[in-house]
Amino acid sequence: MLDIAFAKPALPKSGALVLLIAEGAAPSGLWAQADEATGGAIGRALKVAEFKGAKGKTCAILAPGAELSRVLAIGIGKAGDVTRKILEEAGGAITAALTRDAAVAIAADSLTGAQAAEVALGAVLRAYRFDRYRTKEKAEDKPRLAKLTVLTAEPPKAKAAWEPLAATANGVFLTRDFVSEPPNVLNPAEMADRCRKLAELGLKIEILGPKEMGKLGFGALMGVSQGSANEPRLVVMQWHGASGNGKRGTRDKPIAFIGKGVTFDTGGISIKPAAGMEDMKWDMAGAGTVAGLMATLAGRKAKVDAVGLIGLVENMPSGTAQRPGDVVTSYSGQTIEVINTDAEGRLVLCDVMWYAQQKFDPKFMVDLATLTGAIIIGLGHEYGGMFSNNDALSKQLHDAGQETGERVWRMPLDEAYDKQLRSDIADMKNVGGRPAGSITAAQFLQRFVTNNRPWAHLDIAGTAWSSKDGAVTPKGATAFGVRLLDRLVANHYEG
């Protein structure tokens, strides 16, 4: 992770300097000092560039003098309208623009300590790289940026604010690492073993193998995995940040997060086309997000009782693979006619969701899954699809998404779609045809929610991976959902 330091405002003698400038602001503090030290070069350059501090606008000034390698001005918009998201995106812009500079100082003397820490978070998130398997890379292609010094009038407050944000960044990076790993490395057993190491953060980890799940009756989940030589796993991660000892009463039920973890999805017997199948290594992104979220909550010592459950399988075609036309009995006892073996994620989730409710009786559940291609048709890659039986939970998720930039859009649930799931020989089919494919998938999952428990399903098929750089996300795994759900917890569920 990028090294972050906070220090009192002082004009650096070398390296790159970043100026965070509000719209219409006049030079002051380090900005004014830097302009004076460079003989007015900064002011002249900003004037020629017509830079006025508008949100997201940048102006780079090369070798302005005073031994500075460059000055980067970043607009943060009107001072009264500055949000956490704007500051994080400004931090991301810093990393993207100054990757060739070994040391960078950020003039954040016009911000509070907490705001300065938000800029640092954006810079760290944007600096992520997954280069574990690179053996040949030219020196000029490697980033040089190793340290950011944030110059603030409130270093102690900035450091205090940074500690939980650093835990968030670690959780995001854990998820991005999981999703980026090749499938020959990250199979269900390997991912479970890596999750076991999270016990070092204070999480209670329990791992169930095929023998334990078979005794419980996880027929839907195990049907997906039966064609693979790699056996399934269920990982249960508990964080007792509110109760402390894990003993729950009627007033302190945990909150639950469930993730789909298909470490590679060929589609099974209903095999996918070859083109693009390599992308299916990230069909475990929902599970990766839950693991990263639980690491975040533990890392920042969140005052909440939470449980994260991830069902890990590999969906492969073989002589033992599940067939279209098979009927499986889920852990809930409901029977499912498997029409398409490529609609496997809902079969994994339904057993894990039922187990979560039977064992933990949570206040609410949120499941995350790269579940349907149909959600990409509907929402593209800008929003995750949100389906929920509870208006209050939906609003909390929507607001947290707007705050973090991990945005979700509520989609309908309606009994009218249930008839598409009717089976002639079982309680339901696992698919409802092409029309409203994301909705019927959510309707399927809703059949495994007990007692009208508050529940939300997030279909992140369009947002778990990005083919281009984002404001705080480099191309590749995004860890969509970690910051969204961490903000949900921080805003509403910490005692």
SEZA-240510 format. One record per residue (C-alpha): residue number from 1; x, y, z. Coordinates in steps of 0.25 Angstrom, whole numbers, padded with zeros to 4 digits. Layout:
BEGIN
+-----+-------+-------+-------+
| pos |    c1 |    c2 |    c3 |
+-----+-------+-------+-------+
| NUM |     X |     Y |     Z |
...
+-----+-------+-------+-------+
//
This chain:
BEGIN
+-----+-------+-------+-------+
| pos |    c1 |    c2 |    c3 |
+-----+-------+-------+-------+
|   1 |  0000 |  0000 |  0000 |
|   2 |  0004 |  0014 | -0003 |
|   3 |  0011 |  0020 |  0009 |
|   4 |  0003 |  0032 |  0015 |
|   5 |  0009 |  0042 |  0025 |
|   6 |  0002 |  0055 |  0031 |
|   7 |  0010 |  0067 |  0034 |
|   8 |  0009 |  0082 |  0037 |
|   9 |  0008 |  0091 |  0025 |
|  10 |  0022 |  0094 |  0020 |
|  11 |  0026 |  0097 |  0005 |
|  12 |  0034 |  0084 |  0000 |
|  13 |  0048 |  0087 | -0005 |
|  14 |  0047 |  0077 | -0016 |
|  15 |  0038 |  0067 | -0023 |
|  16 |  0023 |  0069 | -0027 |
|  17 |  0013 |  0078 | -0020 |
|  18 | -0002 |  0077 | -0021 |
|  19 | -0011 |  0089 | -0019 |
|  20 | -0025 |  0086 | -0016 |
|  21 | -0033 |  0098 | -0020 |
|  22 | -0047 |  0102 | -0018 |
|  23 | -0055 |  0108 | -0029 |
|  24 | -0053 |  0123 | -0028 |
|  25 | -0043 |  0123 | -0017 |
|  26 | -0032 |  0133 | -0016 |
|  27 | -0017 |  0129 | -0013 |
|  28 | -0014 |  0126 |  0001 |
|  29 | -0006 |  0117 |  0010 |
|  30 |  0003 |  0108 |  0003 |
|  31 | -0003 |  0112 | -0010 |
|  32 |  0001 |  0126 | -0009 |
|  33 |  0015 |  0122 | -0003 |
|  34 |  0018 |  0113 | -0015 |
|  35 |  0014 |  0123 | -0025 |
|  36 |  0023 |  0133 | -0018 |
|  37 |  0034 |  0123 | -0018 |
|  38 |  0033 |  0121 | -0033 |
|  39 |  0033 |  0135 | -0037 |
|  40 |  0018 |  0135 | -0040 |
|  41 |  0019 |  0123 | -0050 |
|  42 |  0008 |  0116 | -0044 |
|  43 | -0002 |  0128 | -0044 |
|  44 |  0002 |  0130 | -0059 |
|  45 |  0000 |  0116 | -0063 |
|  46 | -0014 |  0115 | -0056 |
|  47 | -0018 |  0128 | -0063 |
|  48 | -0014 |  0123 | -0077 |
|  49 | -0021 |  0110 | -0074 |
|  50 | -0033 |  0117 | -0070 |
|  51 | -0033 |  0108 | -0057 |
|  52 | -0043 |  0113 | -0047 |
|  53 | -0044 |  0101 | -0038 |
|  54 | -0056 |  0094 | -0044 |
|  55 | -0059 |  0080 | -0039 |
|  56 | -0050 |  0070 | -0045 |
|  57 | -0042 |  0080 | -0054 |
|  58 | -0027 |  0079 | -0053 |
|  59 | -0015 |  0087 | -0058 |
|  60 | -0001 |  0081 | -0058 |
|  61 |  0011 |  0091 | -0057 |
|  62 |  0024 |  0085 | -0061 |
|  63 |  0037 |  0090 | -0054 |
|  64 |  0031 |  0103 | -0049 |
|  65 |  0044 |  0106 | -0041 |
|  66 |  0048 |  0106 | -0027 |
|  67 |  0053 |  0091 | -0030 |
|  68 |  0039 |  0086 | -0030 |
|  69 |  0038 |  0075 | -0041 |
|  70 |  0024 |  0079 | -0044 |
|  71 |  0011 |  0085 | -0038 |
|  72 | -0002 |  0079 | -0040 |
|  73 | -0015 |  0088 | -0037 |
|  74 | -0028 |  0080 | -0035 |
|  75 | -0041 |  0086 | -0034 |
|  76 | -0050 |  0082 | -0023 |
|  77 | -0062 |  0091 | -0027 |
|  78 | -0070 |  0100 | -0018 |
|  79 | -0064 |  0100 | -0004 |
|  80 | -0078 |  0098 |  0002 |
|  81 | -0081 |  0087 | -0006 |
|  82 | -0069 |  0078 | -0004 |
|  83 | -0072 |  0064 | -0001 |
|  84 | -0065 |  0051 |  0003 |
|  85 | -0066 |  0046 | -0011 |
|  86 | -0061 |  0058 | -0017 |
|  87 | -0049 |  0058 | -0008 |
|  88 | -0046 |  0043 | -0011 |
|  89 | -0047 |  0045 | -0026 |
|  90 | -0037 |  0057 | -0024 |
|  91 | -0028 |  0047 | -0017 |
|  92 | -0029 |  0037 | -0028 |
|  93 | -0026 |  0048 | -0039 |
|  94 | -0013 |  0051 | -0031 |
|  95 | -0008 |  0036 | -0032 |
|  96 | -0012 |  0035 | -0047 |
|  97 | -0005 |  0048 | -0051 |
|  98 |  0007 |  0047 | -0042 |
|  99 |  0011 |  0032 | -0043 |
| 100 |  0025 |  0036 | -0048 |
| 101 |  0028 |  0044 | -0036 |
| 102 |  0035 |  0037 | -0025 |
| 103 |  0030 |  0047 | -0014 |
| 104 |  0018 |  0055 | -0014 |
| 105 |  0013 |  0066 | -0004 |
| 106 | -0002 |  0070 | -0004 |
| 107 | -0005 |  0084 |  0001 |
| 108 | -0018 |  0081 |  0009 |
| 109 | -0016 |  0093 |  0018 |
| 110 | -0030 |  0098 |  0014 |
| 111 | -0037 |  0085 |  0019 |
| 112 | -0040 |  0079 |  0032 |
| 113 | -0032 |  0067 |  0037 |
| 114 | -0043 |  0058 |  0034 |
| 115 | -0044 |  0063 |  0020 |
| 116 | -0029 |  0062 |  0018 |
| 117 | -0030 |  0047 |  0021 |
| 118 | -0041 |  0045 |  0011 |
| 119 | -0032 |  0051 |  0000 |
| 120 | -0021 |  0040 |  0005 |
| 121 | -0032 |  0029 |  0003 |
| 122 | -0035 |  0032 | -0011 |
| 123 | -0020 |  0033 | -0014 |
| 124 | -0017 |  0019 | -0008 |
| 125 | -0029 |  0013 | -0015 |
| 126 | -0025 |  0018 | -0028 |
| 127 | -0010 |  0013 | -0026 |
| 128 | -0014 | -0002 | -0026 |
| 129 | -0007 | -0011 | -0035 |
| 130 | -0008 | -0026 | -0036 |
| 131 |  0006 | -0030 | -0041 |
| 132 |  0008 | -0043 | -0034 |
| 133 |  0011 | -0051 | -0047 |
| 134 |  0019 | -0041 | -0055 |
| 135 |  0033 | -0046 | -0057 |
| 136 |  0037 | -0036 | -0068 |
| 137 |  0034 | -0021 | -0067 |
| 138 |  0042 | -0010 | -0072 |
| 139 |  0046 |  0000 | -0061 |
| 140 |  0039 |  0012 | -0068 |
| 141 |  0026 |  0004 | -0068 |
| 142 |  0026 |  0003 | -0053 |
| 143 |  0021 |  0013 | -0044 |
| 144 |  0031 |  0021 | -0035 |
| 145 |  0021 |  0027 | -0026 |
| 146 |  0023 |  0021 | -0012 |
| 147 |  0020 |  0032 | -0002 |
| 148 |  0010 |  0043 |  0000 |
| 149 |  0011 |  0054 |  0010 |
| 150 | -0002 |  0061 |  0013 |
| 151 |  0001 |  0075 |  0018 |
| 152 | -0010 |  0079 |  0028 |
| 153 | -0012 |  0088 |  0039 |
| 154 | -0018 |  0077 |  0048 |
| 155 | -0008 |  0065 |  0046 |
| 156 | -0013 |  0058 |  0059 |
| 157 | -0027 |  0058 |  0055 |
| 158 | -0023 |  0054 |  0041 |
| 159 | -0016 |  0042 |  0046 |
| 160 | -0028 |  0038 |  0055 |
| 161 | -0037 |  0039 |  0043 |
| 162 | -0027 |  0031 |  0034 |
| 163 | -0027 |  0019 |  0043 |
| 164 | -0041 |  0013 |  0040 |
| 165 | -0039 |  0018 |  0025 |
| 166 | -0026 |  0010 |  0024 |
| 167 | -0034 | -0002 |  0029 |
| 168 | -0044 |  0000 |  0018 |
| 169 | -0033 |  0001 |  0008 |
| 170 | -0028 | -0012 |  0013 |
| 171 | -0041 | -0018 |  0012 |
| 172 | -0043 | -0013 | -0003 |
| 173 | -0029 | -0018 | -0006 |
| 174 | -0032 | -0032 | -0001 |
| 175 | -0045 | -0033 | -0009 |
| 176 | -0037 | -0028 | -0022 |
| 177 | -0026 | -0038 | -0019 |
| 178 | -0037 | -0049 | -0018 |
| 179 | -0044 | -0045 | -0031 |
| 180 | -0031 | -0043 | -0039 |
| 181 | -0025 | -0057 | -0036 |
| 182 | -0025 | -0067 | -0047 |
| 183 | -0035 | -0079 | -0045 |
| 184 | -0024 | -0089 | -0045 |
| 185 | -0019 | -0083 | -0032 |
| 186 | -0031 | -0078 | -0025 |
| 187 | -0040 | -0090 | -0024 |
| 188 | -0051 | -0092 | -0013 |
| 189 | -0041 | -0099 | -0003 |
| 190 | -0030 | -0088 | -0006 |
| 191 | -0040 | -0076 | -0004 |
| 192 | -0045 | -0083 |  0009 |
| 193 | -0031 | -0084 |  0014 |
| 194 | -0028 | -0070 |  0011 |
| 195 | -0040 | -0066 |  0019 |
| 196 | -0036 | -0074 |  0030 |
| 197 | -0024 | -0065 |  0032 |
| 198 | -0034 | -0053 |  0035 |
| 199 | -0035 | -0059 |  0049 |
| 200 | -0022 | -0050 |  0051 |
| 201 | -0031 | -0038 |  0051 |
| 202 | -0040 | -0044 |  0062 |
| 203 | -0051 | -0050 |  0053 |
| 204 | -0056 | -0064 |  0057 |
| 205 | -0055 | -0073 |  0045 |
| 206 | -0062 | -0086 |  0042 |
| 207 | -0060 | -0094 |  0030 |
| 208 | -0070 | -0105 |  0025 |
| 209 | -0066 | -0115 |  0015 |
| 210 | -0074 | -0125 |  0006 |
| 211 | -0076 | -0135 |  0017 |
| 212 | -0082 | -0125 |  0027 |
| 213 | -0090 | -0118 |  0016 |
| 214 | -0095 | -0132 |  0011 |
| 215 | -0100 | -0135 |  0025 |
| 216 | -0107 | -0122 |  0026 |
| 217 | -0114 | -0124 |  0013 |
| 218 | -0108 | -0113 |  0004 |
| 219 | -0113 | -0120 | -0009 |
| 220 | -0114 | -0108 | -0017 |
| 221 | -0100 | -0103 | -0014 |
| 222 | -0094 | -0117 | -0015 |
| 223 | -0101 | -0120 | -0028 |
| 224 | -0093 | -0108 | -0035 |
| 225 | -0080 | -0113 | -0030 |
| 226 | -0082 | -0128 | -0033 |
| 227 | -0075 | -0127 | -0047 |
| 228 | -0062 | -0121 | -0042 |
| 229 | -0050 | -0128 | -0036 |
| 230 | -0049 | -0116 | -0026 |
| 231 | -0058 | -0118 | -0014 |
| 232 | -0067 | -0107 | -0009 |
| 233 | -0066 | -0099 |  0004 |
| 234 | -0075 | -0091 |  0012 |
| 235 | -0067 | -0080 |  0020 |
| 236 | -0074 | -0073 |  0032 |
| 237 | -0067 | -0061 |  0037 |
| 238 | -0072 | -0054 |  0050 |
| 239 | -0069 | -0041 |  0056 |
| 240 | -0074 | -0038 |  0070 |
| 241 | -0071 | -0023 |  0071 |
| 242 | -0083 | -0019 |  0079 |
| 243 | -0085 | -0031 |  0088 |
| 244 | -0070 | -0034 |  0090 |
| 245 | -0072 | -0049 |  0093 |
| 246 | -0081 | -0054 |  0083 |
| 247 | -0093 | -0056 |  0093 |
| 248 | -0105 | -0051 |  0087 |
| 249 | -0118 | -0047 |  0093 |
| 250 | -0132 | -0043 |  0086 |
| 251 | -0127 | -0029 |  0084 |
| 252 | -0114 | -0031 |  0078 |
| 253 | -0116 | -0040 |  0066 |
| 254 | -0104 | -0039 |  0056 |
| 255 | -0105 | -0033 |  0042 |
| 256 | -0102 | -0043 |  0031 |
| 257 | -0095 | -0042 |  0018 |
| 258 | -0095 | -0054 |  0008 |
| 259 | -0086 | -0055 | -0004 |
| 260 | -0086 | -0064 | -0017 |
| 261 | -0073 | -0070 | -0019 |
| 262 | -0072 | -0078 | -0032 |
| 263 | -0057 | -0078 | -0033 |
| 264 | -0058 | -0081 | -0048 |
| 265 | -0071 | -0083 | -0056 |
| 266 | -0071 | -0090 | -0069 |
| 267 | -0086 | -0091 | -0069 |
| 268 | -0085 | -0106 | -0066 |
| 269 | -0093 | -0115 | -0076 |
| 270 | -0100 | -0102 | -0081 |
| 271 | -0086 | -0098 | -0085 |
| 272 | -0082 | -0083 | -0088 |
| 273 | -0076 | -0079 | -0101 |
| 274 | -0061 | -0079 | -0102 |
| 275 | -0060 | -0064 | -0104 |
| 276 | -0059 | -0057 | -0091 |
| 277 | -0060 | -0069 | -0083 |
| 278 | -0046 | -0065 | -0076 |
| 279 | -0054 | -0054 | -0069 |
| 280 | -0062 | -0064 | -0061 |
| 281 | -0050 | -0065 | -0051 |
| 282 | -0057 | -0053 | -0045 |
| 283 | -0070 | -0060 | -0043 |
| 284 | -0066 | -0061 | -0028 |
| 285 | -0066 | -0045 | -0027 |
| 286 | -0078 | -0046 | -0017 |
| 287 | -0071 | -0055 | -0008 |
| 288 | -0058 | -0046 | -0009 |
| 289 | -0066 | -0034 | -0006 |
| 290 | -0072 | -0040 |  0007 |
| 291 | -0058 | -0045 |  0011 |
| 292 | -0052 | -0031 |  0009 |
| 293 | -0064 | -0025 |  0016 |
| 294 | -0062 | -0034 |  0029 |
| 295 | -0047 | -0031 |  0028 |
| 296 | -0051 | -0016 |  0028 |
| 297 | -0060 | -0017 |  0040 |
| 298 | -0050 | -0024 |  0048 |
| 299 | -0039 | -0015 |  0044 |
| 300 | -0045 | -0003 |  0048 |
| 301 | -0052 | -0009 |  0061 |
| 302 | -0066 | -0006 |  0056 |
| 303 | -0076 | -0006 |  0068 |
| 304 | -0085 | -0016 |  0061 |
| 305 | -0088 | -0031 |  0062 |
| 306 | -0087 | -0036 |  0047 |
| 307 | -0086 | -0049 |  0040 |
| 308 | -0081 | -0052 |  0026 |
| 309 | -0084 | -0065 |  0019 |
| 310 | -0078 | -0069 |  0006 |
| 311 | -0082 | -0081 | -0002 |
| 312 | -0070 | -0086 | -0011 |
| 313 | -0071 | -0095 | -0022 |
| 314 | -0065 | -0097 | -0036 |
| 315 | -0075 | -0100 | -0048 |
| 316 | -0069 | -0110 | -0057 |
| 317 | -0074 | -0120 | -0068 |
| 318 | -0071 | -0134 | -0066 |
| 319 | -0076 | -0148 | -0065 |
| 320 | -0081 | -0145 | -0051 |
| 321 | -0087 | -0131 | -0054 |
| 322 | -0101 | -0127 | -0051 |
| 323 | -0110 | -0128 | -0063 |
| 324 | -0121 | -0119 | -0069 |
| 325 | -0134 | -0126 | -0064 |
| 326 | -0128 | -0130 | -0051 |
| 327 | -0136 | -0128 | -0038 |
| 328 | -0129 | -0124 | -0025 |
| 329 | -0134 | -0122 | -0011 |
| 330 | -0129 | -0109 | -0005 |
| 331 | -0125 | -0108 |  0010 |
| 332 | -0139 | -0101 |  0012 |
| 333 | -0145 | -0114 |  0007 |
| 334 | -0151 | -0107 | -0005 |
| 335 | -0148 | -0114 | -0018 |
| 336 | -0142 | -0108 | -0031 |
| 337 | -0143 | -0113 | -0045 |
| 338 | -0129 | -0109 | -0052 |
| 339 | -0133 | -0104 | -0066 |
| 340 | -0119 | -0097 | -0068 |
| 341 | -0107 | -0101 | -0061 |
| 342 | -0101 | -0087 | -0064 |
| 343 | -0111 | -0081 | -0054 |
| 344 | -0103 | -0087 | -0043 |
| 345 | -0101 | -0075 | -0034 |
| 346 | -0115 | -0074 | -0029 |
| 347 | -0113 | -0089 | -0025 |
| 348 | -0101 | -0086 | -0017 |
| 349 | -0107 | -0074 | -0010 |
| 350 | -0121 | -0080 | -0006 |
| 351 | -0114 | -0091 |  0003 |
| 352 | -0105 | -0081 |  0009 |
| 353 | -0116 | -0071 |  0011 |
| 354 | -0124 | -0081 |  0018 |
| 355 | -0113 | -0086 |  0027 |
| 356 | -0110 | -0071 |  0031 |
| 357 | -0124 | -0070 |  0036 |
| 358 | -0125 | -0083 |  0043 |
| 359 | -0112 | -0081 |  0050 |
| 360 | -0111 | -0066 |  0053 |
| 361 | -0125 | -0061 |  0052 |
| 362 | -0120 | -0047 |  0046 |
| 363 | -0126 | -0034 |  0047 |
| 364 | -0125 | -0033 |  0032 |
| 365 | -0118 | -0040 |  0020 |
| 366 | -0110 | -0034 |  0008 |
| 367 | -0105 | -0043 | -0002 |
| 368 | -0096 | -0040 | -0013 |
| 369 | -0094 | -0047 | -0026 |
| 370 | -0089 | -0046 | -0041 |
| 371 | -0102 | -0053 | -0043 |
| 372 | -0108 | -0049 | -0057 |
| 373 | -0103 | -0043 | -0070 |
| 374 | -0117 | -0037 | -0071 |
| 375 | -0113 | -0027 | -0061 |
| 376 | -0102 | -0021 | -0070 |
| 377 | -0113 | -0020 | -0081 |
| 378 | -0121 | -0012 | -0072 |
| 379 | -0111 | -0003 | -0064 |
| 380 | -0098 | -0004 | -0071 |
| 381 | -0086 | -0003 | -0063 |
| 382 | -0090 |  0009 | -0055 |
| 383 | -0099 |  0004 | -0045 |
| 384 | -0101 | -0009 | -0037 |
| 385 | -0115 | -0015 | -0038 |
| 386 | -0122 | -0015 | -0024 |
| 387 | -0134 | -0023 | -0021 |
| 388 | -0141 | -0022 | -0007 |
| 389 | -0153 | -0026 |  0001 |
| 390 | -0151 | -0014 |  0010 |
| 391 | -0152 |  0001 |  0007 |
| 392 | -0143 |  0006 |  0019 |
| 393 | -0132 | -0004 |  0016 |
| 394 | -0132 |  0000 |  0001 |
| 395 | -0131 |  0015 |  0004 |
| 396 | -0120 |  0013 |  0013 |
| 397 | -0112 |  0005 |  0003 |
| 398 | -0116 |  0015 | -0008 |
| 399 | -0111 |  0027 |  0001 |
| 400 | -0098 |  0019 |  0004 |
| 401 | -0095 |  0017 | -0010 |
| 402 | -0097 |  0031 | -0014 |
| 403 | -0087 |  0035 | -0003 |
| 404 | -0076 |  0025 | -0007 |
| 405 | -0078 |  0025 | -0022 |
| 406 | -0082 |  0010 | -0022 |
| 407 | -0096 |  0013 | -0027 |
| 408 | -0108 |  0004 | -0027 |
| 409 | -0121 |  0005 | -0034 |
| 410 | -0134 | -0002 | -0028 |
| 411 | -0141 | -0011 | -0038 |
| 412 | -0155 | -0017 | -0036 |
| 413 | -0159 | -0029 | -0029 |
| 414 | -0173 | -0034 | -0032 |
| 415 | -0182 | -0047 | -0031 |
| 416 | -0185 | -0045 | -0045 |
| 417 | -0171 | -0050 | -0049 |
| 418 | -0172 | -0063 | -0040 |
| 419 | -0180 | -0070 | -0051 |
| 420 | -0168 | -0071 | -0059 |
| 421 | -0161 | -0080 | -0049 |
| 422 | -0172 | -0090 | -0049 |
| 423 | -0168 | -0104 | -0051 |
| 424 | -0176 | -0116 | -0055 |
| 425 | -0169 | -0126 | -0046 |
| 426 | -0163 | -0118 | -0035 |
| 427 | -0165 | -0106 | -0026 |
| 428 | -0158 | -0096 | -0036 |
| 429 | -0149 | -0095 | -0047 |
| 430 | -0135 | -0089 | -0046 |
| 431 | -0138 | -0079 | -0058 |
| 432 | -0150 | -0072 | -0063 |
| 433 | -0146 | -0070 | -0077 |
| 434 | -0140 | -0057 | -0084 |
| 435 | -0150 | -0047 | -0080 |
| 436 | -0147 | -0040 | -0068 |
| 437 | -0135 | -0049 | -0065 |
| 438 | -0129 | -0041 | -0053 |
| 439 | -0143 | -0040 | -0047 |
| 440 | -0147 | -0054 | -0048 |
| 441 | -0133 | -0058 | -0041 |
| 442 | -0136 | -0048 | -0030 |
| 443 | -0150 | -0054 | -0029 |
| 444 | -0144 | -0068 | -0028 |
| 445 | -0135 | -0063 | -0016 |
| 446 | -0147 | -0057 | -0009 |
| 447 | -0153 | -0070 | -0007 |
| 448 | -0142 | -0073 |  0003 |
| 449 | -0144 | -0061 |  0011 |
| 450 | -0151 | -0065 |  0024 |
| 451 | -0162 | -0057 |  0032 |
| 452 | -0161 | -0045 |  0023 |
| 453 | -0147 | -0042 |  0028 |
| 454 | -0141 | -0029 |  0023 |
| 455 | -0133 | -0034 |  0011 |
| 456 | -0126 | -0028 | -0001 |
| 457 | -0119 | -0035 | -0013 |
| 458 | -0109 | -0027 | -0020 |
| 459 | -0106 | -0032 | -0034 |
| 460 | -0092 | -0027 | -0037 |
| 461 | -0089 | -0034 | -0050 |
| 462 | -0087 | -0020 | -0057 |
| 463 | -0079 | -0014 | -0046 |
| 464 | -0069 | -0024 | -0040 |
| 465 | -0059 | -0023 | -0052 |
| 466 | -0055 | -0011 | -0060 |
| 467 | -0049 | -0010 | -0074 |
| 468 | -0044 |  0004 | -0071 |
| 469 | -0039 |  0013 | -0060 |
| 470 | -0048 |  0019 | -0051 |
| 471 | -0047 |  0031 | -0041 |
| 472 | -0041 |  0022 | -0030 |
| 473 | -0041 |  0009 | -0037 |
| 474 | -0030 |  0005 | -0047 |
| 475 | -0035 | -0005 | -0058 |
| 476 | -0038 | -0018 | -0053 |
| 477 | -0045 | -0023 | -0040 |
| 478 | -0052 | -0012 | -0034 |
| 479 | -0056 | -0018 | -0020 |
| 480 | -0070 | -0012 | -0022 |
| 481 | -0078 | -0013 | -0010 |
| 482 | -0067 | -0012 |  0001 |
| 483 | -0068 |  0003 |  0003 |
| 484 | -0083 |  0003 |  0000 |
| 485 | -0086 | -0007 |  0011 |
| 486 | -0076 | -0002 |  0021 |
| 487 | -0082 |  0012 |  0020 |
| 488 | -0096 |  0005 |  0022 |
| 489 | -0091 | -0001 |  0035 |
| 490 | -0084 |  0012 |  0039 |
| 491 | -0096 |  0021 |  0037 |
| 492 | -0107 |  0012 |  0043 |
| 493 | -0103 |  0000 |  0050 |
| 494 | -0091 |  0003 |  0060 |
| 495 | -0095 |  0005 |  0074 |
+-----+-------+-------+-------+
//
